[in-house]
Amino acid sequence: MTVLVLTACPADLRGHLTRWLLEISPGVFVGHVPARVRDALWDRGIEMRRDGRAILVYTVRGEQHFEFRVHRHDWEVVDFDGLKLMRRPNNRGQTSTLRPGWSSAARRRRASTR
């Protein structure tokens, strides 16, 4: 089983992929293809995509029973003791718009119970 997810992909790439895979939702393609065809589709998708991202998930023999590739994605693939995982980027450097402390409603509620 092969699943290919594309975002912001051109229509000609979607048309090319539907020769081999079934498009079940806009930008989501699934099907059973040989490894050679899968690799060719991935290369073609990377070559033809413009500003979009691509994720390819396919079955393999192994502990996880699947493998994945990503291209221009915010999350990164990490190998954790033989398991491939997706690591979300750390956004701790961003400043929060929330003010620290109790909200006005919480302060009134606390004051009314005392």
HELIX and SHEET records of a PDB file:
HELIX    1   1 ALA A   11  LEU A   17  1                                   7    
HELIX    2   2 ALA A   35  MET A   48  1                                  14    
HELIX    3   3 SER A  104  THR A  113  1                                  10    
SHEET    1   A 5 LEU A  22  SER A  25  0                                        
SHEET    2   A 5 VAL A  28  GLY A  31 -1                                        
SHEET    3   A 5 THR A   2  THR A   7 -1                                        
SHEET    4   A 5 ARG A  53  THR A  59 -1                                        
SHEET    5   A 5 PHE A  66  HIS A  71 -1                                        
SHEET    1   B 2 GLU A  76  PHE A  80  0                                        
SHEET    2   B 2 LEU A  83  ARG A  87 -1                                        
END                                                                             
